[in-house]
Amino acid sequence: MSADRMPLPAELTPAQKEAAARLAGGPRGALFGPFVPLLRSPELMTRLQLVGEYLRFGSVLDDDLVELVVLIVARQWDQDFEYGFHQPLALKAGLPPSVVEAVARAEKPAGRPEIVVIWDLLDEVHRTRQVGDETYGKAIDLLGEERVVEVVGTAGYYTTLAMTMNVARTPPPEDAPRLPARECA
């Protein structure tokens, strides 16, 4: 990876200071990762991080399923910060190592039905930009409408972060796990 295009500015504007303090005062506790480049737009960062705060810390999805969604998005966007930060959280939340490894390799994981249906839902929407009736029906039957919406919303939020960090070339956390290189088909 090339040099970080948007490291923490040497001096922050008053709006940036306020946004950084608000973020650090919440459950994240510090300004890091995607919020460093997002700080260039303090109002956007503040609004986005509030969405993320809900999705990560208050979602109706079980923690392991939130982390599954994050890892799927990280793999989709080849985003090492997102993967490196969330891979340990996924394991701590109880996502089986075999599932984490399969997602890292961009392979459909085996596991309990919720894991498989979330993979199918996000894989299909990433590949086709739509979700067919069969996949949708399985997701609704297993997860219900509220959790399906939160899966999609979580994927959208983390896609925004992944895109931002890819553009900014945000470096992954030191000594964090990295995604394996994609195999050419």
N, C-alpha and C positions, 0 to 999 in steps of 0.2 A: 504494500500500500504506500502511496505517496504521502507527502507531508500533509498534516492537518491544515485544511484551508481556513478554518474558522475556530482557532483556539480562543480561550478566554481572553477578552480584550484587556489590555493593560489598565485602562481606566474605563469605568462604567458611567453611563449617563445616570441621572437621577431615576429615570423610569426603569433602567436596567437594574439598578441597585434595589429598587422597590420590588421588582419581579423576582429577583434572585433571593431576596430576604423572604418573600412570601413562599417560594418553593422550598427553601431550606427550613422554614418553620413548620412545614407539613411532614407527612410520614416519610418522605424521602430523606430528609435531614441535611441534604447538601445539593449543590449545583454540580451536575456531572453529565457525561454522555450527551444525549440528544439535546439537552437543555442549554448546553453551551452554544451551539450554533443558533438554536431558536432564540437565544437571548438578543439576537440582532433585531428581533421584533418582539419587544417585551410584552405587549398586549396579547399577541398570538400565543407566545409561550405560556403566559398565565392561563389563558382560556384552555389551551390544549392540555396543560398539565393537570388542570382540574378534571377534565374528562378522564385522563389517564389515572389520576388518583382514585376516581370512582371505580374504573375498570379493574385496576390492580388490587385495590384494598377494600372494595365494597360490592363487587359484582355478585350477582346471584349464581354465577358459575363457581364450582369448586375450584380451589387454588390450583390444583394440578391441571385442570382443564384450561384455566387462564394461561398457565405457563405453556401448555401444549400449543395453544393458538400462537403465542409469542414465538415459540421455536419454529412453527410452520412458516410464519411470516419471515423470520430471520433467514430460513433456508431459501424461501422464495426470492428474497432480495439479496442473498449472499451477504448478509449483514453481520459481521463478526462481533461488533459491540453488543448488539442485541442478543446474539447467541451466547457470547461469553459471559454476559451479565446474568442472563436468565437460565442457562443450562444448570448451574448449581441450585438455583431456586426451584426449578422443575423437579430435580431429584429430591430436594428437601420437602417439597410438597407431596411427594409420593408417586410421581410419574415414574413408571418402571424404566430402568436403564435401557432395556431393549427397545422401548418406544422412543426414548431420546435419541438413541443411536440410529434407528430407522429414519426418523425425521431428519437428522443431520445428513444422512445419505440420500435424502429426497425419495425415500421408499415408504410405501404404505405400511404403517405399523400394525402389528397384531395387538390385541388387548381387549379390554372390556368394551362393550358396544358403544359407549359414549366417545371413546377415543377414536374408534373406527369411523363413526358417523361424522365427527368433527373433521377428521382428515378428508373424508369423501366430500363433504360440503365445501371446504376451503380449496381442496385440489380442483374440484369441478369449477368453482367460480374463478379461480386463477387461470385455469386453462381455457375456459369457454366464455368467460365474462357473464355467465348465466348459471342457473341451477335448474336441472330438469325436475319434473314432477316426482320421479322415483326417489331421488336423493333428498329432495325437499320433504316428501312425505315421511321418509325414514327419520330425518332430523326432527321434524315436528313430533312424530310419535314418541321418540325417545327423549327429546330434550324439552319440548314445549315451545311455544312461540317466544316467550320472554327470553329463554336461554339461547334460542337460535339468533334472535336479534342481538343479544350480547356477544355471541361468538363472532358474528359479522362485524359488529361495532368495534370489538377488540381488535380484530384483524385490520380493520380500516385505520384505527388509531396507530397501531404499531407499524402499519405500512407507511403512514405519514412520517413517523420517526425514522424508519429505515431509509426512506427516500432522502430525508433531510441529512441523515448521517452519511449516506453514500455520496451526496453532492458535496458535503463539507469535508469528506474523508476523515470523519471522526475516528480516532484510533480506538481499538478495543481495550478493555481493562488489561493492565499488565498481568501476566501469568494466568489469564483466563483461557478456558478452552476455545478452540477455533473450529469453525466448520471445515470439514474435509473438502478438498477440491472436487468439483462436480466431475463425474465421469462422462466422457463424450459418448454419445449414442451412435 
